[in-house]
Amino acid sequence: MPLCLWWDGLSRPREAEEEGGKAVYARVSIFEGSPDQMDEALRQVREVVLPQAKQDEGFKGLIALGDRQSGKTLGITLWESEEAMRASEEDANRLRSESAEAGGQQIAGVERYEVGLFEVES
Protein backbone atom coordinates (compact mmCIF):
# COMPACT_ATOMS: atom_id res chain seq x y z
CA MET A 1 0.00 0.00 0.00
CA PRO A 2 1.48 3.42 -0.89
CA LEU A 3 2.30 5.92 1.81
CA CYS A 4 0.83 9.30 0.97
CA LEU A 5 0.80 12.61 2.84
CA TRP A 6 -0.62 15.94 1.79
CA TRP A 7 -0.18 19.51 2.98
CA ASP A 8 -3.10 21.24 4.62
CA GLY A 9 -2.45 24.84 3.51
CA LEU A 10 0.88 26.11 4.84
CA SER A 11 0.59 24.21 8.11
CA ARG A 12 2.09 20.84 8.94
CA PRO A 13 0.96 17.89 6.80
CA ARG A 14 -2.33 16.23 7.56
CA GLU A 15 -1.90 12.48 7.72
CA ALA A 16 -3.75 10.34 5.26
CA GLU A 17 -5.05 8.05 8.00
CA GLU A 18 -7.37 6.16 5.72
CA GLU A 19 -4.29 5.33 3.62
CA GLY A 20 -2.18 4.32 6.63
CA GLY A 21 0.10 7.35 6.22
CA LYS A 22 2.24 9.12 8.80
CA ALA A 23 4.95 11.77 8.82
CA VAL A 24 8.34 10.80 7.42
CA TYR A 25 11.59 12.80 7.67
CA ALA A 26 14.47 13.00 5.20
CA ARG A 27 18.11 13.94 5.40
CA VAL A 28 19.65 14.92 2.05
CA SER A 29 23.43 14.62 1.73
CA ILE A 30 24.79 16.47 -1.29
CA PHE A 31 28.06 15.39 -2.90
CA GLU A 32 30.04 16.82 -5.79
CA GLY A 33 32.74 14.98 -7.67
CA SER A 34 33.92 13.62 -10.96
CA PRO A 35 31.33 11.85 -13.10
CA ASP A 36 33.95 9.13 -13.61
CA GLN A 37 33.76 8.29 -9.89
CA MET A 38 29.96 7.95 -9.72
CA ASP A 39 29.90 4.17 -10.01
CA GLU A 40 32.39 3.86 -7.14
CA ALA A 41 30.32 6.26 -5.03
CA LEU A 42 27.14 4.25 -5.68
CA ARG A 43 28.96 0.99 -4.87
CA GLN A 44 29.99 2.49 -1.52
CA VAL A 45 26.38 3.42 -0.79
CA ARG A 46 25.08 -0.03 -1.75
CA GLU A 47 27.76 -2.06 0.05
CA VAL A 48 28.60 0.08 3.09
CA VAL A 49 26.15 2.89 3.77
CA LEU A 50 22.87 1.01 3.29
CA PRO A 51 23.74 -2.00 5.50
CA GLN A 52 24.95 0.30 8.29
CA ALA A 53 21.99 2.68 8.00
CA LYS A 54 19.61 -0.26 8.30
CA GLN A 55 20.97 -0.80 11.81
CA ASP A 56 19.86 2.68 12.97
CA GLU A 57 16.54 2.75 14.79
CA GLY A 58 13.82 4.45 12.78
CA PHE A 59 15.56 4.06 9.39
CA LYS A 60 12.96 3.63 6.63
CA GLY A 61 14.88 3.80 3.37
CA LEU A 62 17.53 5.32 1.16
CA ILE A 63 17.42 6.91 -2.27
CA ALA A 64 20.60 7.68 -4.21
CA LEU A 65 20.32 10.12 -7.12
CA GLY A 66 23.15 10.90 -9.51
CA ASP A 67 23.85 13.23 -12.41
CA ARG A 68 26.37 11.53 -14.68
CA GLN A 69 27.03 14.81 -16.53
CA SER A 70 28.04 16.89 -13.49
CA GLY A 71 29.04 14.19 -11.00
CA LYS A 72 26.65 15.58 -8.39
CA THR A 73 24.93 12.98 -6.21
CA LEU A 74 22.24 13.16 -3.56
CA GLY A 75 21.85 10.60 -0.82
CA ILE A 76 18.39 10.79 0.74
CA THR A 77 17.74 8.80 3.90
CA LEU A 78 14.18 8.44 5.19
CA TRP A 79 13.27 8.25 8.89
CA GLU A 80 10.11 7.36 10.82
CA SER A 81 10.44 10.44 13.05
CA GLU A 82 12.44 13.62 13.42
CA GLU A 83 13.85 12.19 16.65
CA ALA A 84 15.14 9.08 14.87
CA MET A 85 16.73 11.22 12.18
CA ARG A 86 18.44 13.44 14.78
CA ALA A 87 19.61 10.41 16.81
CA SER A 88 21.38 9.05 13.72
CA GLU A 89 23.41 12.23 13.07
CA GLU A 90 26.70 10.89 14.44
CA ASP A 91 26.53 7.74 12.31
CA ALA A 92 25.41 9.79 9.30
CA ASN A 93 28.36 12.19 9.66
CA ARG A 94 30.81 9.29 9.74
CA LEU A 95 29.21 7.46 6.81
CA ARG A 96 29.02 10.68 4.78
CA SER A 97 32.73 11.37 5.25
CA GLU A 98 33.69 7.77 4.43
CA SER A 99 31.48 7.80 1.33
CA ALA A 100 32.89 11.08 0.06
CA GLU A 101 36.44 9.79 0.47
CA ALA A 102 35.73 6.41 -1.15
CA GLY A 103 33.93 8.01 -4.09
CA GLY A 104 36.42 10.84 -4.61
CA GLN A 105 33.75 13.42 -3.79
CA GLN A 106 33.35 16.57 -1.73
CA ILE A 107 30.48 17.06 0.71
CA ALA A 108 28.58 20.06 -0.67
CA GLY A 109 25.90 20.17 2.02
CA VAL A 110 23.40 18.42 4.24
CA GLU A 111 19.72 19.39 4.49
CA ARG A 112 16.86 18.03 6.55
CA TYR A 113 13.17 18.00 5.64
CA GLU A 114 9.78 16.83 6.73
CA VAL A 115 8.44 14.87 3.78
CA GLY A 116 5.37 16.56 2.31
CA LEU A 117 4.47 13.78 -0.13
CA PHE A 118 5.91 10.32 -0.50
CA GLU A 119 4.22 7.65 -2.55
CA VAL A 120 5.76 4.41 -3.71
CA GLU A 121 3.89 1.57 -5.35
CA SER A 122 4.76 -1.83 -3.94
Contacts in CASP RR format, 6 or more apart in sequence:
PFRMAT RR
TARGET T0000
AUTHOR 0000-0000-0000
METHOD contacts of the structure
MODEL  1
MPLCLWWDGLSRPREAEEEGGKAVYARVSIFEGSPDQMDEALRQVREVVL
PQAKQDEGFKGLIALGDRQSGKTLGITLWESEEAMRASEEDANRLRSESA
EAGGQQIAGVERYEVGLFEVES
1 19 0 8 1.000
1 20 0 8 1.000
1 122 0 8 1.000
2 19 0 8 1.000
2 119 0 8 1.000
2 120 0 8 1.000
2 121 0 8 1.000
2 122 0 8 1.000
3 19 0 8 1.000
3 20 0 8 1.000
3 21 0 8 1.000
3 22 0 8 1.000
3 24 0 8 1.000
3 118 0 8 1.000
3 119 0 8 1.000
3 120 0 8 1.000
4 16 0 8 1.000
4 19 0 8 1.000
4 21 0 8 1.000
4 117 0 8 1.000
4 118 0 8 1.000
4 119 0 8 1.000
5 13 0 8 1.000
5 14 0 8 1.000
5 15 0 8 1.000
5 16 0 8 1.000
5 21 0 8 1.000
5 22 0 8 1.000
5 23 0 8 1.000
5 24 0 8 1.000
5 115 0 8 1.000
5 116 0 8 1.000
5 117 0 8 1.000
5 118 0 8 1.000
6 13 0 8 1.000
6 14 0 8 1.000
6 16 0 8 1.000
6 116 0 8 1.000
6 117 0 8 1.000
7 13 0 8 1.000
7 14 0 8 1.000
7 116 0 8 1.000
7 117 0 8 1.000
8 14 0 8 1.000
12 23 0 8 1.000
12 114 0 8 1.000
13 23 0 8 1.000
13 114 0 8 1.000
13 116 0 8 1.000
15 21 0 8 1.000
15 22 0 8 1.000
15 23 0 8 1.000
22 80 0 8 1.000
23 81 0 8 1.000
23 114 0 8 1.000
23 115 0 8 1.000
24 60 0 8 1.000
24 78 0 8 1.000
24 79 0 8 1.000
24 80 0 8 1.000
24 114 0 8 1.000
24 115 0 8 1.000
24 118 0 8 1.000
25 78 0 8 1.000
25 79 0 8 1.000
25 80 0 8 1.000
25 81 0 8 1.000
25 82 0 8 1.000
25 84 0 8 1.000
25 85 0 8 1.000
25 112 0 8 1.000
25 113 0 8 1.000
25 114 0 8 1.000
25 115 0 8 1.000
26 76 0 8 1.000
26 77 0 8 1.000
26 78 0 8 1.000
26 79 0 8 1.000
26 85 0 8 1.000
26 112 0 8 1.000
26 113 0 8 1.000
26 114 0 8 1.000
26 115 0 8 1.000
27 76 0 8 1.000
27 77 0 8 1.000
27 79 0 8 1.000
27 85 0 8 1.000
27 88 0 8 1.000
27 92 0 8 1.000
27 110 0 8 1.000
27 111 0 8 1.000
27 112 0 8 1.000
27 113 0 8 1.000
28 74 0 8 1.000
28 75 0 8 1.000
28 76 0 8 1.000
28 110 0 8 1.000
28 111 0 8 1.000
28 112 0 8 1.000
28 113 0 8 1.000
29 74 0 8 1.000
29 75 0 8 1.000
29 76 0 8 1.000
29 77 0 8 1.000
29 92 0 8 1.000
29 96 0 8 1.000
29 99 0 8 1.000
29 107 0 8 1.000
29 109 0 8 1.000
29 110 0 8 1.000
30 72 0 8 1.000
30 73 0 8 1.000
30 74 0 8 1.000
30 75 0 8 1.000
30 107 0 8 1.000
30 108 0 8 1.000
30 109 0 8 1.000
30 110 0 8 1.000
30 111 0 8 1.000
31 41 0 8 1.000
31 72 0 8 1.000
31 73 0 8 1.000
31 74 0 8 1.000
31 75 0 8 1.000
31 99 0 8 1.000
31 100 0 8 1.000
31 105 0 8 1.000
31 106 0 8 1.000
31 107 0 8 1.000
31 108 0 8 1.000
32 70 0 8 1.000
32 71 0 8 1.000
32 72 0 8 1.000
32 105 0 8 1.000
32 106 0 8 1.000
32 108 0 8 1.000
33 71 0 8 1.000
33 72 0 8 1.000
33 73 0 8 1.000
33 103 0 8 1.000
33 104 0 8 1.000
33 105 0 8 1.000
33 106 0 8 1.000
34 71 0 8 1.000
34 104 0 8 1.000
35 67 0 8 1.000
35 68 0 8 1.000
35 69 0 8 1.000
35 70 0 8 1.000
35 71 0 8 1.000
37 71 0 8 1.000
37 103 0 8 1.000
37 104 0 8 1.000
37 105 0 8 1.000
38 66 0 8 1.000
38 68 0 8 1.000
38 71 0 8 1.000
38 73 0 8 1.000
40 102 0 8 1.000
40 103 0 8 1.000
40 104 0 8 1.000
41 73 0 8 1.000
41 99 0 8 1.000
41 102 0 8 1.000
41 103 0 8 1.000
41 104 0 8 1.000
41 105 0 8 1.000
42 64 0 8 1.000
42 66 0 8 1.000
42 73 0 8 1.000
44 98 0 8 1.000
44 99 0 8 1.000
44 102 0 8 1.000
44 103 0 8 1.000
45 62 0 8 1.000
45 64 0 8 1.000
45 75 0 8 1.000
45 99 0 8 1.000
48 95 0 8 1.000
48 98 0 8 1.000
48 99 0 8 1.000
48 102 0 8 1.000
49 62 0 8 1.000
49 95 0 8 1.000
49 99 0 8 1.000
50 62 0 8 1.000
52 91 0 8 1.000
52 95 0 8 1.000
53 59 0 8 1.000
53 61 0 8 1.000
53 62 0 8 1.000
53 77 0 8 1.000
53 88 0 8 1.000
53 91 0 8 1.000
53 92 0 8 1.000
53 95 0 8 1.000
56 84 0 8 1.000
56 87 0 8 1.000
56 88 0 8 1.000
56 91 0 8 1.000
57 84 0 8 1.000
57 87 0 8 1.000
57 88 0 8 1.000
58 79 0 8 1.000
58 80 0 8 1.000
58 81 0 8 1.000
58 84 0 8 1.000
58 88 0 8 1.000
59 77 0 8 1.000
59 78 0 8 1.000
59 79 0 8 1.000
59 80 0 8 1.000
59 84 0 8 1.000
59 88 0 8 1.000
60 78 0 8 1.000
60 79 0 8 1.000
60 80 0 8 1.000
61 77 0 8 1.000
61 78 0 8 1.000
62 75 0 8 1.000
62 76 0 8 1.000
62 77 0 8 1.000
62 78 0 8 1.000
63 74 0 8 1.000
63 75 0 8 1.000
63 76 0 8 1.000
63 78 0 8 1.000
64 73 0 8 1.000
64 74 0 8 1.000
64 75 0 8 1.000
64 76 0 8 1.000
65 73 0 8 1.000
65 74 0 8 1.000
65 75 0 8 1.000
65 76 0 8 1.000
66 72 0 8 1.000
66 73 0 8 1.000
66 74 0 8 1.000
67 73 0 8 1.000
72 108 0 8 1.000
73 105 0 8 1.000
77 85 0 8 1.000
77 88 0 8 1.000
77 92 0 8 1.000
78 115 0 8 1.000
78 118 0 8 1.000
79 85 0 8 1.000
79 88 0 8 1.000
82 114 0 8 1.000
85 112 0 8 1.000
92 110 0 8 1.000
96 107 0 8 1.000
96 110 0 8 1.000
97 107 0 8 1.000
99 105 0 8 1.000
100 106 0 8 1.000
100 107 0 8 1.000
END
